Amino acid sequence: MNQYLVDIYKDVPETISDAIEMDDANVPILIYEGNFFLTHKEFQIEINGKIVYEWLPNAGVKFSGETKLDLPVLYSAFHSQDTFQLNFKNLNFTDCILSGFSSTNYNNSTELTGIISGPAIAGDKSISVSHIIFSIPNCRDFHGNDVKKTTTKALSSGKNRIVLENDVYKVTIDKCYGYKESQDSLDRKGGFIIQYVGELRKNKGNISFEESKDVLHCLDTFLSFLNGRQTSAHFCKGFFDKEVIWTDYTEHLVENYKWVISWPVRRSIEGIDDMWKIFSTIWKNEDGKNFLISAIQWYVQANSSSLSVEGLIIMAQTGLELIYNYLLIEKNKLLVGSDAETISAANKIRLLLSHLNLRTAVPKAFTHLKEISEIDAPEVFVQIRNAIVHSREKNRKKLLKVNIWAKSEALQLGIWYIELSLLKILEFNGRYYNRTIRDQYPSKCEQFVPWAKP
């Protein structure tokens, strides 16, 4: 290895190790291979095979292998109402279910398959740990801080690190080396691939399993807002010093890959750490937590392109209604009593836009929406939404006159309002990607949020 590079990069931190990574989309994660046991209160089955985490067609831990069973035991195993316990290498999974078998007369062997229907945690989760290592699939590209990867043969460096820290926890997230290849694999195959690895540490003391669940839920929700699609920490490993105490293979929410627009700019993570501080502070309050979960769920669903555009418009409107009530009525007390309820949907959006220092005009690039707009953007958005939801004959005829391009622009308008509203709540004052500009050069779509003073 070149000593000059070693000296130059001696102060650059090493990338996170010990996380589960993938070289190709949808490749199963091998958990164990060899002999293991399915234990029931009446019998035990020894199997030679594999325990894997599979992504497709349904994500989760599955097992398969050969065993030698007589027919009465096989019959009892498949018709038992109880779940099994799967034991391997002094570890176990509970809530195991047999899903299929294939038996022939040849050498009297039976091929068994099954799934883990509940939490799949290997090890002793009752032991608090010093830190947790995890993997993140299907997450967009971010240009972060410098980090290096050193092997016996090479030294590599990239702007791969994001650090999110508050007064209690520090989360470090590193982009996997070979990110471009992983993205190419996703583009070709779809599905799932690990693209980031992370580490969770507590500023003081150890972390319990139950405590980590809430912190990681908060992180998952935050990352999904950045990503524009649902993602989450997978394959969490609890370490005490260098020893793995437990590993959580339980399935967590992540969406099958599909490219979508999201608000972060391409070349900067400026302001994201400050947003995380605000986000995690709001999360401490139960009402705030419920708001963030619901609002970001509506956002990623409306942004997913997985349903008809009409259905996604309804989701966007629901998200805006939630934000209006939380931000303007509950937090800022802009209206009180019956006035808060009787105001029209379009006026609710207008009040929200006023709070965001955003004009109510239809964006210049939304030419199809401009053609049918009689007043302003909130009015035409609500008219389209009402024509979808209230399916009287008059509304159905009105909806038929709205072409698919105008509906698509209405959807993007609603998502844009949600993005800016959440960025305002999280006190973000930097640059974001404005999805309504639609320029062939992405850099021209990146601008400061409307309430910021550059």
Residue pairs with C-beta under 8 A, 6 or more apart in sequence:
1 150
1 152
1 153
1 154
1 155
2 155
5 155
6 150
6 155
9 148
9 155
9 157
12 146
12 147
12 148
12 157
13 146
13 147
13 148
13 161
14 147
14 148
14 149
14 150
15 147
15 148
15 149
15 160
15 161
15 174
15 177
15 197
16 133
16 172
16 174
16 197
16 198
16 199
18 133
18 237
18 239
18 244
19 133
19 134
19 135
19 194
19 197
19 198
19 235
19 237
20 29
20 135
20 194
20 234
20 235
21 135
21 176
21 194
21 197
22 29
22 182
22 193
22 194
23 178
23 181
24 185
24 189
24 193
25 182
25 185
25 186
25 188
25 189
25 190
25 191
25 192
25 193
25 257
26 55
26 56
26 189
26 191
26 192
26 193
28 52
28 53
28 54
28 55
29 52
29 53
29 235
29 249
30 50
30 51
30 52
31 51
31 52
31 53
31 61
31 122
31 249
32 50
32 51
32 88
32 89
33 49
33 50
33 51
34 48
34 88
34 89
35 46
35 47
35 48
35 88
36 46
36 47
36 49
36 51
36 63
36 65
36 86
36 87
36 88
36 89
37 44
37 45
37 46
37 47
37 86
37 87
37 88
38 44
38 45
38 47
38 77
38 84
38 85
38 86
38 87
38 96
38 98
38 112
38 114
39 84
39 85
39 86
39 87
40 77
40 80
40 82
40 84
40 85
41 82
42 76
42 80
43 73
43 76
43 77
45 67
45 69
45 73
45 77
45 84
45 112
46 67
47 63
47 65
47 66
47 67
47 112
48 65
48 66
48 67
49 63
49 64
49 65
49 66
49 112
50 63
50 64
50 65
51 61
51 62
51 63
51 86
51 88
51 93
52 61
52 62
52 63
53 59
53 60
53 61
53 62
53 235
53 249
54 60
54 61
54 62
55 191
55 192
56 191
56 192
59 192
59 251
59 254
60 115
60 116
60 120
60 251
61 93
61 115
61 116
61 120
61 249
61 250
61 251
62 99
62 113
62 114
62 115
62 116
63 86
63 96
63 112
63 113
63 114
63 115
63 116
64 111
64 112
64 113
64 114
65 111
65 112
66 109
66 110
66 111
66 112
67 109
67 110
67 112
68 108
68 109
68 110
69 77
69 103
69 110
74 101
74 103
74 110
77 98
78 98
78 101
83 94
83 95
83 96
83 97
83 117
83 118
84 96
84 97
84 98
84 114
85 92
85 93
85 94
85 96
86 92
86 93
86 94
86 96
86 114
86 116
91 122
91 123
92 122
93 116
93 120
93 121
93 122
94 118
94 119
95 116
95 117
95 118
95 119
96 114
96 115
96 116
96 117
97 114
97 115
97 116
97 117
98 112
98 113
98 114
99 113
99 114
99 115
100 112
100 113
100 114
101 110
101 111
101 112
101 113
102 110
102 111
103 109
103 110
103 111
116 249
119 248
119 250
120 248
120 249
120 250
120 251
121 209
121 246
121 247
121 248
121 249
121 250
122 246
122 247
122 249
123 238
123 244
123 245
123 246
123 247
124 245
124 246
125 209
125 238
125 246
125 248
126 209
127 238
127 240
127 245
127 246
128 206
128 207
128 208
128 209
129 206
129 207
129 209
129 238
129 239
129 240
129 245
129 246
130 201
130 206
130 207
130 239
130 240
130 241
131 199
131 200
131 201
131 207
131 239
132 199
132 200
132 201
132 207
132 212
132 216
132 236
132 237
132 238
132 239
133 197
133 198
133 199
133 236
133 237
133 239
134 197
134 198
134 199
134 200
134 216
134 233
134 234
134 235
134 236
134 237
135 194
135 196
135 197
135 198
135 233
135 234
135 235
136 173
136 194
136 195
136 196
136 197
136 198
136 223
136 231
136 232
136 233
136 234
137 192
137 193
137 194
137 195
137 231
137 234
137 254
138 186
138 192
138 193
138 195
138 227
138 229
138 231
138 254
138 255
138 256
138 257
139 195
139 196
139 223
139 227
139 231
140 226
140 227
140 228
140 262
140 264
141 175
141 179
141 183
141 266
142 162
142 175
142 226
142 264
142 269
143 159
143 266
143 267
143 268
143 269
144 159
144 160
144 161
144 162
144 173
144 175
144 269
145 159
145 160
145 161
145 162
145 163
145 269
146 157
146 158
146 159
146 160
146 161
147 157
147 158
147 159
147 160
147 161
147 174
148 155
148 156
148 157
149 155
149 156
149 157
149 177
156 177
158 175
158 177
160 174
160 175
160 177
160 179
161 172
161 173
161 174
161 175
162 172
162 173
162 174
162 269
162 272
162 273
163 170
163 171
163 172
163 173
163 273
164 170
164 171
164 172
164 173
164 219
164 222
164 272
164 273
164 276
165 171
165 273
165 276
165 277
166 276
166 277
166 280
166 281
167 203
168 202
168 203
169 200
169 201
169 202
169 203
169 215
169 280
170 200
170 201
170 202
170 203
171 198
171 199
171 200
171 219
171 276
172 198
172 199
172 201
173 196
173 197
173 198
174 196
174 197
174 198
175 195
175 196
176 182
176 194
176 195
176 196
176 197
179 195
182 193
182 194
182 195
183 195
185 193
186 193
186 257
187 259
190 256
190 257
190 258
191 256
191 257
192 254
192 256
192 257
193 257
194 234
198 219
198 233
200 207
200 212
200 215
200 216
200 219
201 207
206 240
207 215
207 238
209 238
209 246
209 248
212 236
212 238
216 232
216 233
216 236
218 279
218 280
218 283
218 289
219 233
220 231
220 232
220 233
220 252
220 253
221 283
221 292
221 293
221 296
222 275
222 276
222 279
222 280
223 231
223 232
224 230
224 231
224 232
224 296
224 300
225 296
225 299
225 300
225 422
226 262
226 264
226 272
227 262
227 300
228 260
228 261
228 262
228 263
228 300
228 303
229 255
229 258
229 260
229 262
229 300
229 303
229 304
230 253
230 254
230 255
230 300
231 254
231 255
232 252
232 253
232 254
233 252
234 252
234 254
235 247
235 248
235 249
236 247
236 248
237 244
237 246
237 247
237 248
238 244
238 245
238 246
238 247
238 248
239 245
255 300
255 304
255 306
258 304
258 305
258 306
260 303
260 304
260 305
261 303
261 433
261 435
262 303
262 433
263 419
263 423
263 432
263 433
263 435
264 272
264 432
264 433
265 431
265 432
265 433
265 446
266 433
266 442
266 446
268 430
268 431
270 430
270 431
271 428
271 429
271 430
274 427
274 428
275 423
275 426
275 427
275 428
278 425
278 426
278 427
279 292
279 426
282 288
282 289
282 291
282 292
282 425
282 426
283 289
283 292
287 330
291 322
291 326
294 322
295 319
295 322
295 323
295 326
295 418
295 422
296 422
298 315
298 316
298 318
298 319
298 322
298 418
299 319
299 415
299 418
299 419
299 422
301 307
301 312
301 315
302 312
302 313
302 315
302 316
302 319
302 411
302 414
302 415
302 418
303 415
304 312
305 312
307 315
309 404
309 407
309 408
309 411
310 388
310 407
312 411
313 381
313 384
313 385
313 388
313 407
313 410
313 411
313 414
314 385
314 388
314 389
316 411
316 414
316 415
316 417
316 418
317 345
317 381
317 382
317 385
317 414
319 414
319 418
320 348
320 349
320 352
320 414
320 417
320 418
320 421
321 345
321 348
323 352
323 418
323 421
323 422
323 425
324 348
324 349
324 351
324 352
325 340
326 425
327 352
327 355
327 421
327 424
327 425
328 334
328 335
328 348
328 351
328 352
328 355
329 335
329 336
329 340
332 355
334 351
334 355
335 343
335 351
343 351
344 382
345 382
345 385
345 386
346 375
346 378
346 379
346 381
346 382
347 378
349 378
349 381
349 382
349 417
350 360
350 376
350 378
352 417
352 421
353 359
353 360
353 378
353 417
355 424
356 417
356 420
356 421
356 424
356 450
356 451
357 450
357 451
358 417
358 420
358 450
360 376
360 377
360 378
361 376
361 377
362 369
362 370
362 373
362 376
362 377
362 380
362 413
363 369
363 377
363 413
363 416
363 436
363 437
365 436
365 437
365 438
366 409
366 412
366 413
366 436
368 403
368 405
368 406
368 408
368 409
369 377
369 380
369 406
369 409
369 410
369 413
371 406
372 380
372 401
372 402
372 406
373 379
373 380
374 380
377 413
380 410
381 410
381 413
381 414
383 398
384 399
384 402
384 406
384 407
384 410
385 410
386 395
387 395
387 396
387 398
387 399
387 402
388 399
412 435
412 436
413 436
415 435
416 434
416 435
416 436
419 432
419 435
420 432
420 449
420 450
423 432
423 449
424 449
424 451
428 449
429 448
429 449
429 451
429 452
429 453
430 448
430 449
430 452
431 446
431 447
431 448
431 449
432 446
432 447
432 448
432 449
433 442
433 445
433 446
434 445
434 446
434 447
435 445
437 444
437 445
437 447
438 445
439 445
448 454
